[in-house]
C-alpha cells in the first residue's frame, strides 16, 4: 500500500511538472511584458527586426514586448551589463556575432565572450559594399581600381569597432589587395547620412540596408551565395573572384542567472516568432537570411563561430 502511494505521488509530481512545462511553452509569461533591449541606435538592422518581432508577438500571440534602444560603445554598454539585469526571464538583450566575440579583444571592454548567455539566433545579414548613388564609382572594379591607385586614402563606414562591418573591410583589404580605412559609427542608422552625403567613399554594411536605401545608394557587391532578387544587377563577391559569403548573426541573450526552464521557454518563443510565415516573408524580402539556432544547439554553434571570428581578427592583424 505504501509502495502504491509512493508511486502515485511520483506519478503526480511528474504529471504536474509536465503540465507546468507544457504551459510554459504555450505562452512564455502571461500578464508580463517582455523587455527587449537593443544595444544600438534606432533604425539599424537589430532594431528593425526587434520591432518586427514585437509586432508579431503582440498581434498573433497576445504577448506584449517592448523594444528599448540603449546604444553605447558599439553594443558593449549593454553587453557589459547583461548579467546585472533581472534574471526572471522577462528581460532579453539583442546580441550579434562576431561583435561579442571580437569586442572583448579591445582594452577597456568590460565583458568577455563567455559572459554572453545567448539563447537563440534568428537571422544572418550578408555583407554589402555600397557607395552613394551620386558616387563616381559605378562598379566594384572602378572602386577597387581607385583604392589601388591611392592606397590608404579611401574610407569605408561601418557599424562599431571589432564588428562584422570592421572585419569585412579588413577582409576586402586582404582579398582585393587594397588598403582602405575603416570609419566606425555607433550603428547602421548613424552612418546612412555620411554614406549618402559622400562624407566617406562608401560603406561596408549589410544587404538589408542596401535594399532599404536602394534609391539613395549604389550597391557594388554582396556576400551571398547567389544574387538577391531585390538587387538583381548586383554581383556577389564570389562572382567577382573573392571567396566571401559572410556577415553578421543576430539573436537574443538573457542573464546567466536566469533559470534554465525560463531560458528554454524564451528560446522556444523566439523560435516560434522566427517561424511565423508573415515574419519570415517580411525579413526575407528585406534581405535577411533566416537561421534557427535554439538553446540546445548553442554550444556547437559557438564552437564553430568563435574560431572563424578569431581567424578573421588574426588575418586583419588585430591579434597575433
TAPE-V181095 format. One record per pair of residues at least 24 apart in sequence whose C-alpha atoms are under 10 Angstrom apart, sorted by the first residue. I is the first residue (numbers start at 0). J is the second residue. Records with the same first field share a line. If there is no record, write none. Layout:
I: J  J
This chain:
20: 260  261  263  264
21: 264
22: 264
23: 260  261  263  264  265  267  268
24: 260  261  263  264  265  266  267  268  271
25: 60  264  267  268
26: 60  61  62  264  265  267  268
27: 60  62  88  89  261  263  264  265  266  267  268
28: 62  63  87  88  89  261  264  265
29: 61  62  63
30: 61  62  63
31: 62  63  64  89
32: 57  62  63  64  65  89  90
33: 62  63  64  65  66  88  89  90  91  265
34: 63  64  65  66  67  88  89  90  91  92
35: 64  65  66  67  68  89  90  91  92  93  251  252
36: 65  66  67  68  69  70  77  81  90  91  92  93  94  251  252
37: 66  67  68  69  70  74  77  78  91  92  93  94  251
38: 67  68  69  70  71  72  73  74  75  76  77  78  92  93  94  95  185  186
39: 67  68  69  70  71  72  73  74  75  76  77  93  158  159  185  186  187  188  189
40: 67  68  69  70  71  73  74  185  186  187  188  189
41: 67  68  69  70  186  187  188  189
42: 186  187  188  189  191  208
43: 158  186  187  188  189  190  191  205  207  208
44: 124  186  187  188  204  205  206  207  208  249  285  287
45: 93  94  95  186  187  248  249  250
46: 93  187  188
47: 207  282
48: 121  122  249  278  281  282  287
49: 93  250  251
51: 272  277  278  281  282
52: 269  272  273  275  278
53: 272
54: 272  278
55: 272  273  275  277  278
56: 268  269  271  272  275
59: 272  275
60: 268  271  272
64: 89  90
65: 90
66: 91  92  93
67: 92
68: 93
70: 185  186
71: 159  185  186
72: 102  108  159  160  184  185  186
73: 98  102  158  159  160  161  162  183  184  185  186
74: 98  99  102  158  159  160  162  185  186
75: 99  102  103  108  109  110  159
76: 108  109  110
77: 110
78: 108  109  110  111  112  114  115  252  254
79: 103  108  109  110  111  114  115
80: 109  110  114  254
81: 110  114  115  116  252  253  254  255
82: 110  114  115  116  252  253  254  255  256  257
83: 254  255  256
84: 253  254  255  256  257
85: 253  254  256  257
86: 253  254  255  256  257  258  261  262
87: 253  254  256  257  258  261  262
88: 253  254  256  257  258  259  260  261  262  263  264  265
89: 253  257  261  262  265
90: 251  252  253  254  257  265
91: 117  118  250  251  252  253  254  262  265
92: 116  117  250  251  252  253  254
93: 117  119  120  249  250  251  252  253
94: 118  119  120  248  249  250  251  252  253
95: 120  123  162  163  247  248  249  250  251  252
96: 120  123  162  163  246  247  248  249  250  301  304  305  308
97: 161  162  163  164  165  166  246  247  248  249  304  305  307  308  309  311
98: 159  160  161  162  163  164  165  166  247  248  249  308
99: 161  162  305  308
100: 161  162  301  304  305  306  307  308  309
101: 160  161  162  163  166  305  308  309  311  312  317
102: 159  160  161  162
103: 161
104: 161  309  312  317  318
105: 160  161  317
112: 305
113: 255
114: 254  255
115: 251  252  253  254  255
116: 251  252  253  254  255  256  257  262  294  297
117: 249  250  251  252  253  254  255  262  266  292  293  294  297  298  301
118: 250  251  252  253  262  263  264  265  266  267  269  292  293  294  295  296  297
119: 249  250  251  252  253  262  263  265  266  267  268  269  270  290  291  292  293  294  295  296  297
120: 248  249  250  251  252  266  269  270  273  289  290  291  292  293  294  296  297  300
121: 248  249  250  251  269  270  272  273  274  287  288  289  290  291  292  293
122: 247  248  249  250  273  279  282  283  287  288  289  290  291  292
123: 205  206  245  246  247  248  249  250  286  287  288  289  290
124: 163  204  205  206  207  208  222  223  245  246  247  248  249  285  286  287  288  289
125: 163  204  205  206  207  221  222  223  224  243  244  245  246  247  248  286  287  288
126: 163  164  167  168  203  204  205  206  207  208  209  220  221  222  223  235  236  243  244  245  246  247
127: 164  167  202  203  204  205  206  207  208  209  210  218  219  220  221  222  223  233  235  236  245  246
128: 155  156  164  167  168  171  201  202  203  204  205  206  209  217  218  219  220  221  222  236
129: 155  156  194  195  200  201  202  203  204  205  206  208  209  216  217  218  219  220  221
130: 155  156  194  195  196  197  199  200  201  202  203  209  215  216  217  218  219
131: 191  192  193  194  195  196  197  198  199  200  201  202  212  213  214  215  216  217  218
132: 194  195  196  197  212  213  214  215  216  217  218
133: 195  196  197  215  216  217
134: 194  195  196  197  200  201  216  217
135: 200
136: 200  201  217  219
137: 217  218  219
138: 217  218  219  220  233  234
139: 218  219  220  233  234  236  239
140: 219  239
141: 219
142: 200  201  219
143: 171  172  175  176  177  178  179
144: 175  177
145: 177
146: 172  175  176  177  178  179  200
147: 175  176  177  178  179
148: 177
149: 177  178  179
150: 176  177  178  179  180
151: 177  178  179  180  181
152: 178  179  180  200
153: 177  178  179  180  181  199  200  201
154: 178  179  180  181  182  198  199  200  201  202  203
155: 179  180  181  182  183  194  198  199  200  201  202  203  204
156: 180  181  182  183  184  187  189  190  191  193  194  198  199  200  201  202  203  204
157: 181  182  183  184  185  186  187  189  190  191  194  201  202  203  204  205
158: 182  183  184  185  186  187  188  189  190  202  203  204  205
159: 183  184  185  186  187
160: 184  185
161: 308  312  317
162: 246  247  308
163: 203  204  205  245  246  247  248  308  311
164: 202  203  204  205  246  247
165: 203  204  312  315
166: 203  245  246  308  311  312  314  315
167: 203  204  222  243  245  246  247  311  315
168: 202  203  204  315
169: 311  312  314  315  316  317
170: 241  243  311  312  314  315
171: 203  236  241  243
172: 315
173: 314  315
174: 240  241  242  243
175: 239  240  241
191: 215  216
204: 246  247
205: 245  246  247  286  287
206: 230  246  285  286  287  288
207: 282  283  284  285  286  287  288
208: 285  286  287
209: 285  286
210: 284  285  286
211: 285  286
221: 245  246
222: 246
223: 288
227: 283  284  286
228: 284  286
229: 284  285  286
230: 286
248: 287  288  289  290  304
249: 290
250: 290  291  292  293
252: 294
259: 294
262: 294
263: 293  294  295
264: 294
265: 293  294
266: 292  293  294  295
267: 293  294
268: 293
269: 293
270: 294
